[in-house]
Amino acid sequence: PFNAWVVLKGLETLSIRMQAQSARALDIATWLEAQPQVERVFYPGLKSHPQHELAMAQQSGSGGAVVSFIVKGQASGGATLARQNAFHVIDHTQVCSITANLGDTKTTITHPASTSHGRLSEEQRLAAGITQGMVRVAVGLEDVADLKADLLRGLATL
């Protein structure tokens, strides 16, 4: 009964939290697209996303709270360098929580190839678009400037 009550209390503010988190995610995604250390950004709220129009129609004009991006290194140094660069960015964060968890009000960051997609073969991951250089950020409610500074801490050293 207590768990059900906690879930119901959380649902009372879910809509406003998702609006705030989605707005922050769009800001972060737009910023990431301009970073020279980032090869590609995946976020349905960006006009550059191949399914942007569909996502906007299905998601009430919101891109959601999850942003993925690929750090540079895959083309020049192969999967090993790309993986090292991804972990370098992740390991330099201080605000983001390093975990494969989603759906929190705290921003989380993870390496999908070794966590959520870790049991797949490299061929299966690549077929799904999950490269060794990919980083996934589930944007929470922290200040956007703090999140950008957190990500830049690792990106700036690549």
N, C-alpha and C positions, 0 to 999 in steps of 0.2 A: 504493500500500500504506500509506503513512504517513497519508493522509487517512482511509482505512478504519479504521486503528488509533485515530485521534483520535475518530472517530464512535463506535466501540465503547466507548472509555473514557468518553465523555460519557453513553452510555446506561446505564452502571453506576449513575449517581446521578440519572437523569432523574426517576424516580418521586418521590424525596424532594424534589427541587428543585421539581417541579410542585405538590406538596402545600404547600410553604412559600410559593411564589409565589401560589397560589390563595387561601391564607389571608390573605395580605397584600392581594390584590385585593379580597376580600370586605370587609375592614376599610376600605380606601380607598373602595369603592363606597358602603358604608353611611355613611361620613363625608361623601362628596360629596352624598348625598341631603339632608343637613341643612344644606348651604351655601346661603345666600340668593342667591348669584350663579349658581347652577346651576338650569337649567330642568328638566332630566331626566337620569337616569342609566340606562344600558343595561348590565346585568350579569346573566347568567342565574342567578347565585347569590343574587340578591335576591328575596325573596318578591314584590316589586312587579313583577318581570319577567313579561310575559304567558305565557312558556313555561317558567317556573321548574320546575314539576313534571316536565315532559318532560326538561329539561336535567339535573335531578338524577338521573332514572332512567337517562339515557343516559351521563352523565359520572361515574358512581360517587359521586354526592353532592357533586361539586365544580363550581364555576362557572368554572374556568379562570383564566388570568392576565390577560385583556384586559378593560379597562373603558373604555366610551365615555360621554361626557357632553356635553350641550349647554349652553353658557353663555347666560345671559340676554342679550337684545338683539334676537333675531329678531322678536319680536312688535312691540316698540316702535319699532325703528329699521330694520327690514328686514335683508336679507341682508348688506348692506355693513357695518352696525354689528356684526352677529353675527360676521362674519368677522374684523373688527378686534378684537373682544373675545376670540375664540378665539386669535388670534395673540398678543394681549397676554398671555394666560395662558401660552401656550407659550414666548414669548420671555423671560418672567421666571423660568423654571425654571433651576436651577443643578445640581441632582442628576440630574434626568431628562436623558437624551440625546435631542436633537431629531433624529429619524430615522424613516423609515417601516418600519424593520426590526422583525421580531418574533422571539420565541424566544430571547432572550438572558437572561442572569442579571442584567443591568443594566437598569434601568427606562428605557423609551423613550417618547417622546411625539410625536404627529404630528397634523396637520390632514388628515383623510381626503379632504376635498373637493378639496384641491390636490395630494395625493400619490397614494395608492392608487386613488382614484376620479377623479383629475384629468382623465383622457381622456374621461370621460362628459360628456354635456350636463347643464346644470343640471336639466332635467326628469327625466333618467334618474337623477341623484343623488337628487333628492327622492323619486322613486318607490321608491328603495332605502332611504330614510330617512336619507340623508347630507345634512345641512344645512351651511350655511356656518359655523354656530356650534358644530359638533361637534368634540370633541377626543378622541383615542384614546390611552390609556395602556396599554402592555404592562408590567405590574408585574414587577419583578425581585426581587432578594433584599436590597435595602437596608432599613434600619430604617424601619418604617411612620411613625414620628413625623417622620423626615427627609423622607419623601415628602409627607406632609400639609403640612408647613411649606413645602416647595417649591411645591406647587400653590397654597397659600394666598397665597404671595408675589404671584402674578398675580391671583388671584380677589379679594383684598382691595382691589385698586386699581380694580376695575370700578365 
